[in-house]
C-alpha cells in the first residue's frame, strides 16, 4: 500500500556560521492519495508561518512495510502547486 507524506521545512540564520544556522521541518500529514496530499498542501500554504516559506513543501511517496534508509528514497514533489 502506498501513502503520501506531506512535510514542510526551511533553513534560516547565518549560513557561514554553523552555530547560527538552523533548520525547521515537520511532518504535516499522511494521505492515501497524492490528490489528498495536494489538497492539504493548498490549505497549509494559506496559514501564517507556512505562507512565508511557500516553496518548501514536500510530498513523498512511500510503500508501507518497506525499509527506506539507506537504500531507497521517496519520490519528492517540491514547490507550490
N, CA, C and O atoms as a GROMACS GRO file, in nm:
protein
  324
    1UNK      N    1   0.084  -0.117   0.000
    1UNK     CA    2   0.000   0.000   0.000
    1UNK      C    3   0.089   0.124   0.000
    1UNK      O    4   0.187   0.132   0.074
    2UNK      N    5   0.054   0.221  -0.084
    2UNK     CA    6   0.126   0.347  -0.092
    2UNK      C    7   0.061   0.452  -0.002
    2UNK      O    8  -0.061   0.454   0.014
    3UNK      N    9   0.144   0.537   0.056
    3UNK     CA   10   0.096   0.654   0.128
    3UNK      C   11   0.181   0.773   0.084
    3UNK      O   12   0.292   0.757   0.034
    4UNK      N   13   0.126   0.893   0.103
    4UNK     CA   14   0.194   1.015   0.065
    4UNK      C   15   0.210   1.102   0.189
    4UNK      O   16   0.111   1.136   0.255
    5UNK      N   17   0.333   1.137   0.220
    5UNK     CA   18   0.363   1.216   0.340
    5UNK      C   19   0.389   1.360   0.297
    5UNK      O   20   0.474   1.388   0.213
    6UNK      N   21   0.313   1.451   0.358
    6UNK     CA   22   0.328   1.594   0.334
    6UNK      C   23   0.413   1.652   0.446
    6UNK      O   24   0.382   1.633   0.564
    7UNK      N   25   0.519   1.723   0.410
    7UNK     CA   26   0.605   1.785   0.510
    7UNK      C   27   0.643   1.926   0.464
    7UNK      O   28   0.621   1.965   0.349
    8UNK      N   29   0.700   2.000   0.558
    8UNK     CA   30   0.742   2.137   0.530
    8UNK      C   31   0.872   2.162   0.604
    8UNK      O   32   0.887   2.123   0.719
    9UNK      N   33   0.967   2.228   0.538
    9UNK     CA   34   1.094   2.257   0.604
    9UNK      C   35   1.162   2.377   0.543
    9UNK      O   36   1.140   2.410   0.427
   10UNK      N   37   1.245   2.441   0.622
   10UNK     CA   38   1.324   2.555   0.575
   10UNK      C   39   1.445   2.576   0.665
   10UNK      O   40   1.450   2.527   0.778
   11UNK      N   41   1.542   2.649   0.612
   11UNK     CA   42   1.664   2.684   0.684
   11UNK      C   43   1.665   2.833   0.712
   11UNK      O   44   1.603   2.911   0.639
   12UNK      N   45   1.734   2.873   0.818
   12UNK     CA   46   1.747   3.015   0.848
   12UNK      C   47   1.870   3.042   0.932
   12UNK      O   48   1.927   2.950   0.992
   13UNK      N   49   1.911   3.166   0.936
   13UNK     CA   50   2.028   3.205   1.014
   13UNK      C   51   2.145   3.243   0.927
   13UNK      O   52   2.129   3.275   0.809
   14UNK      N   53   2.262   3.238   0.985
   14UNK     CA   54   2.387   3.274   0.916
   14UNK      C   55   2.447   3.149   0.853
   14UNK      O   56   2.500   3.062   0.923
   15UNK      N   57   2.439   3.140   0.722
   15UNK     CA   58   2.487   3.021   0.651
   15UNK      C   59   2.637   2.999   0.668
   15UNK      O   60   2.686   2.887   0.652
   16UNK      N   61   2.711   3.103   0.702
   16UNK     CA   62   2.856   3.093   0.716
   16UNK      C   63   2.900   3.060   0.859
   16UNK      O   64   3.019   3.046   0.885
   17UNK      N   65   2.803   3.047   0.950
   17UNK     CA   66   2.834   3.015   1.090
   17UNK      C   67   2.748   2.896   1.132
   17UNK      O   68   2.628   2.910   1.154
   18UNK      N   69   2.810   2.778   1.143
   18UNK     CA   70   2.732   2.657   1.172
   18UNK      C   71   2.660   2.663   1.306
   18UNK      O   72   2.564   2.588   1.327
   19UNK      N   73   2.702   2.750   1.395
   19UNK     CA   74   2.636   2.763   1.524
   19UNK      C   75   2.516   2.857   1.520
   19UNK      O   76   2.439   2.863   1.616
   20UNK      N   77   2.502   2.929   1.411
   20UNK     CA   78   2.388   3.020   1.396
   20UNK      C   79   2.298   2.980   1.281
   20UNK      O   80   2.208   3.055   1.243
   21UNK      N   81   2.320   2.862   1.225
   21UNK     CA   82   2.241   2.810   1.113
   21UNK      C   83   2.145   2.705   1.168
   21UNK      O   84   2.186   2.613   1.237
   22UNK      N   85   2.017   2.719   1.136
   22UNK     CA   86   1.917   2.628   1.190
   22UNK      C   87   1.826   2.575   1.080
   22UNK      O   88   1.813   2.634   0.973
   23UNK      N   89   1.763   2.462   1.110
   23UNK     CA   90   1.664   2.401   1.022
   23UNK      C   91   1.535   2.382   1.099
   23UNK      O   92   1.536   2.350   1.218
   24UNK      N   93   1.426   2.402   1.032
   24UNK     CA   94   1.294   2.371   1.087
   24UNK      C   95   1.225   2.278   0.989
   24UNK      O   96   1.222   2.306   0.869
   25UNK      N   97   1.171   2.169   1.037
   25UNK     CA   98   1.095   2.079   0.950
   25UNK      C   99   0.992   2.005   1.033
   25UNK      O  100   1.011   1.980   1.152
   26UNK      N  101   0.883   1.970   0.967
   26UNK     CA  102   0.777   1.896   1.036
   26UNK      C  103   0.694   1.817   0.936
   26UNK      O  104   0.674   1.859   0.822
   27UNK      N  105   0.648   1.703   0.980
   27UNK     CA  106   0.553   1.623   0.903
   27UNK      C  107   0.415   1.679   0.930
   27UNK      O  108   0.376   1.695   1.046
   28UNK      N  109   0.341   1.709   0.823
   28UNK     CA  110   0.210   1.771   0.837
   28UNK      C  111   0.095   1.672   0.823
   28UNK      O  112  -0.014   1.695   0.876
   29UNK      N  113   0.118   1.561   0.753
   29UNK     CA  114   0.011   1.464   0.738
   29UNK      C  115   0.052   1.347   0.651
   29UNK      O  116   0.150   1.353   0.578
   30UNK      N  117  -0.026   1.240   0.662
   30UNK     CA  118  -0.007   1.119   0.582
   30UNK      C  119  -0.139   1.091   0.511
   30UNK      O  120  -0.244   1.088   0.575
   31UNK      N  121  -0.133   1.070   0.378
   31UNK     CA  122  -0.254   1.060   0.297
   31UNK      C  123  -0.251   0.936   0.209
   31UNK      O  124  -0.144   0.888   0.171
   32UNK      N  125  -0.369   0.884   0.177
   32UNK     CA  126  -0.381   0.767   0.090
   32UNK      C  127  -0.352   0.799  -0.055
   32UNK      O  128  -0.307   0.712  -0.130
   33UNK      N  129  -0.380   0.924  -0.097
   33UNK     CA  130  -0.359   0.961  -0.237
   33UNK      C  131  -0.279   1.090  -0.247
   33UNK      O  132  -0.278   1.172  -0.154
   34UNK      N  133  -0.211   1.108  -0.361
   34UNK     CA  134  -0.138   1.232  -0.385
   34UNK      C  135  -0.235   1.348  -0.396
   34UNK      O  136  -0.202   1.460  -0.357
   35UNK      N  137  -0.353   1.324  -0.450
   35UNK     CA  138  -0.454   1.429  -0.462
   35UNK      C  139  -0.492   1.485  -0.326
   35UNK      O  140  -0.503   1.607  -0.310
   36UNK      N  141  -0.513   1.399  -0.228
   36UNK     CA  142  -0.547   1.446  -0.093
   36UNK      C  143  -0.431   1.522  -0.030
   36UNK      O  144  -0.453   1.621   0.040
   37UNK      N  145  -0.309   1.476  -0.054
   37UNK     CA  146  -0.192   1.547  -0.002
   37UNK      C  147  -0.180   1.686  -0.065
   37UNK      O  148  -0.147   1.782   0.004
   38UNK      N  149  -0.208   1.697  -0.195
   38UNK     CA  150  -0.205   1.826  -0.262
   38UNK      C  151  -0.314   1.919  -0.211
   38UNK      O  152  -0.291   2.040  -0.200
   39UNK      N  153  -0.432   1.866  -0.182
   39UNK     CA  154  -0.540   1.948  -0.124
   39UNK      C  155  -0.497   2.006   0.010
   39UNK      O  156  -0.521   2.123   0.039
   40UNK      N  157  -0.434   1.923   0.093
   40UNK     CA  158  -0.387   1.969   0.223
   40UNK      C  159  -0.276   2.073   0.207
   40UNK      O  160  -0.272   2.172   0.280
   41UNK      N  161  -0.187   2.051   0.111
   41UNK     CA  162  -0.079   2.146   0.085
   41UNK      C  163  -0.136   2.284   0.054
   41UNK      O  164  -0.087   2.384   0.106
   42UNK      N  165  -0.239   2.290  -0.029
   42UNK     CA  166  -0.301   2.418  -0.063
   42UNK      C  167  -0.359   2.488   0.060
   42UNK      O  168  -0.353   2.611   0.069
   43UNK      N  169  -0.413   2.412   0.153
   43UNK     CA  170  -0.466   2.471   0.277
   43UNK      C  171  -0.352   2.523   0.365
   43UNK      O  172  -0.363   2.632   0.422
   44UNK      N  173  -0.245   2.445   0.377
   44UNK     CA  174  -0.131   2.487   0.460
   44UNK      C  175  -0.063   2.612   0.405
   44UNK      O  176  -0.012   2.693   0.481
   45UNK      N  177  -0.062   2.627   0.272
   45UNK     CA  178   0.002   2.744   0.211
   45UNK      C  179  -0.061   2.875   0.256
   45UNK      O  180   0.003   2.980   0.249
   46UNK      N  181  -0.183   2.871   0.302
   46UNK     CA  182  -0.254   2.992   0.345
   46UNK      C  183  -0.234   3.024   0.493
   46UNK      O  184  -0.276   3.130   0.539
   47UNK      N  185  -0.171   2.935   0.567
   47UNK     CA  186  -0.153   2.952   0.712
   47UNK      C  187  -0.024   3.031   0.739
   47UNK      O  188   0.080   3.004   0.680
   48UNK      N  189  -0.036   3.129   0.829
   48UNK     CA  190   0.081   3.209   0.866
   48UNK      C  191   0.194   3.118   0.915
   48UNK      O  192   0.169   3.021   0.988
   49UNK      N  193   0.313   3.149   0.876
   49UNK     CA  194   0.428   3.065   0.910
   49UNK      C  195   0.465   2.974   0.795
   49UNK      O  196   0.582   2.963   0.760
   50UNK      N  197   0.366   2.909   0.737
   50UNK     CA  198   0.390   2.828   0.618
   50UNK      C  199   0.389   2.917   0.494
   50UNK      O  200   0.464   2.892   0.400
   51UNK      N  201   0.306   3.019   0.494
   51UNK     CA  202   0.292   3.104   0.376
   51UNK      C  203   0.418   3.185   0.347
   51UNK      O  204   0.439   3.227   0.233
   52UNK      N  205   0.502   3.208   0.448
   52UNK     CA  206   0.626   3.282   0.424
   52UNK      C  207   0.736   3.192   0.364
   52UNK      O  208   0.839   3.242   0.321
   53UNK      N  209   0.712   3.061   0.362
   53UNK     CA  210   0.806   2.965   0.301
   53UNK      C  211   0.726   2.874   0.209
   53UNK      O  212   0.727   2.752   0.224
   54UNK      N  213   0.657   2.934   0.115
   54UNK     CA  214   0.558   2.862   0.034
   54UNK      C  215   0.618   2.756  -0.058
   54UNK      O  216   0.549   2.661  -0.096
   55UNK      N  217   0.745   2.770  -0.094
   55UNK     CA  218   0.805   2.672  -0.186
   55UNK      C  219   0.874   2.557  -0.113
   55UNK      O  220   0.942   2.476  -0.177
   56UNK      N  221   0.858   2.548   0.017
   56UNK     CA  222   0.930   2.447   0.094
   56UNK      C  223   0.841   2.332   0.141
   56UNK      O  224   0.866   2.273   0.247
   57UNK      N  225   0.739   2.301   0.065
   57UNK     CA  226   0.655   2.185   0.094
   57UNK      C  227   0.707   2.066   0.015
   57UNK      O  228   0.759   2.081  -0.096
   58UNK      N  229   0.693   1.949   0.073
   58UNK     CA  230   0.737   1.826   0.008
   58UNK      C  231   0.628   1.721   0.020
   58UNK      O  232   0.564   1.709   0.124
   59UNK      N  233   0.609   1.645  -0.087
   59UNK     CA  234   0.522   1.528  -0.083
   59UNK      C  235   0.608   1.410  -0.124
   59UNK      O  236   0.666   1.408  -0.233
   60UNK      N  237   0.615   1.312  -0.037
   60UNK     CA  238   0.696   1.193  -0.064
   60UNK      C  239   0.606   1.069  -0.064
   60UNK      O  240   0.521   1.052   0.023
   61UNK      N  241   0.627   0.985  -0.162
   61UNK     CA  242   0.550   0.861  -0.173
   61UNK      C  243   0.628   0.748  -0.106
   61UNK      O  244   0.747   0.729  -0.133
   62UNK      N  245   0.561   0.675  -0.019
   62UNK     CA  246   0.621   0.560   0.048
   62UNK      C  247   0.529   0.439   0.036
   62UNK      O  248   0.407   0.451   0.026
   63UNK      N  249   0.590   0.324   0.038
   63UNK     CA  250   0.516   0.198   0.044
   63UNK      C  251   0.528   0.147   0.186
   63UNK      O  252   0.638   0.137   0.241
   64UNK      N  253   0.414   0.115   0.247
   64UNK     CA  254   0.414   0.068   0.385
   64UNK      C  255   0.492  -0.063   0.397
   64UNK      O  256   0.496  -0.143   0.303
   65UNK      N  257   0.552  -0.084   0.512
   65UNK     CA  258   0.629  -0.203   0.545
   65UNK      C  259   0.756  -0.219   0.460
   65UNK      O  260   0.807  -0.330   0.446
   66UNK      N  261   0.806  -0.108   0.405
   66UNK     CA  262   0.932  -0.108   0.331
   66UNK      C  263   1.037  -0.034   0.412
   66UNK      O  264   1.005   0.064   0.481
   67UNK      N  265   1.161  -0.079   0.404
   67UNK     CA  266   1.272  -0.007   0.466
   67UNK      C  267   1.328   0.090   0.362
   67UNK      O  268   1.347   0.053   0.246
   68UNK      N  269   1.353   0.213   0.403
   68UNK     CA  270   1.396   0.316   0.307
   68UNK      C  271   1.537   0.367   0.329
   68UNK      O  272   1.594   0.426   0.237
   69UNK      N  273   1.595   0.348   0.442
   69UNK     CA  274   1.727   0.403   0.465
   69UNK      C  275   1.828   0.292   0.474
   69UNK      O  276   1.802   0.196   0.546
   70UNK      N  277   1.939   0.296   0.409
   70UNK     CA  278   1.986   0.400   0.318
   70UNK      C  279   1.962   0.367   0.172
   70UNK      O  280   2.001   0.446   0.085
   71UNK      N  281   1.900   0.254   0.141
   71UNK     CA  282   1.891   0.209   0.003
   71UNK      C  283   1.793   0.288  -0.083
   71UNK      O  284   1.821   0.313  -0.200
   72UNK      N  285   1.679   0.329  -0.027
   72UNK     CA  286   1.574   0.391  -0.108
   72UNK      C  287   1.541   0.530  -0.054
   72UNK      O  288   1.562   0.560   0.063
   73UNK      N  289   1.488   0.612  -0.141
   73UNK     CA  290   1.433   0.741  -0.100
   73UNK      C  291   1.298   0.757  -0.165
   73UNK      O  292   1.273   0.702  -0.272
   74UNK      N  293   1.209   0.833  -0.100
   74UNK     CA  294   1.076   0.855  -0.155
   74UNK      C  295   1.080   0.946  -0.277
   74UNK      O  296   1.176   1.020  -0.297
   75UNK      N  297   0.976   0.941  -0.357
   75UNK     CA  298   0.960   1.029  -0.472
   75UNK      C  299   0.916   1.165  -0.420
   75UNK      O  300   0.815   1.174  -0.350
   76UNK      N  301   0.989   1.270  -0.453
   76UNK     CA  302   0.962   1.403  -0.397
   76UNK      C  303   0.899   1.495  -0.499
   76UNK      O  304   0.936   1.495  -0.617
   77UNK      N  305   0.804   1.572  -0.453
   77UNK     CA  306   0.746   1.680  -0.531
   77UNK      C  307   0.773   1.805  -0.453
   77UNK      O  308   0.726   1.818  -0.340
   78UNK      N  309   0.847   1.897  -0.508
   78UNK     CA  310   0.886   2.019  -0.435
   78UNK      C  311   0.815   2.140  -0.495
   78UNK      O  312   0.797   2.150  -0.617
   79UNK      N  313   0.775   2.230  -0.408
   79UNK     CA  314   0.721   2.358  -0.452
   79UNK      C  315   0.572   2.366  -0.446
   79UNK      O  316   0.503   2.272  -0.406
   80UNK      N  317   0.522   2.479  -0.485
   80UNK     CA  318   0.378   2.504  -0.479
   80UNK      C  319   0.310   2.446  -0.601
   80UNK      O  320   0.374   2.418  -0.702
   81UNK      N  321   0.180   2.430  -0.590
   81UNK     CA  322   0.101   2.372  -0.699
   81UNK      C  323   0.013   2.478  -0.758
   81UNK      O  324  -0.062   2.451  -0.852
   0.00000   0.00000   0.00000
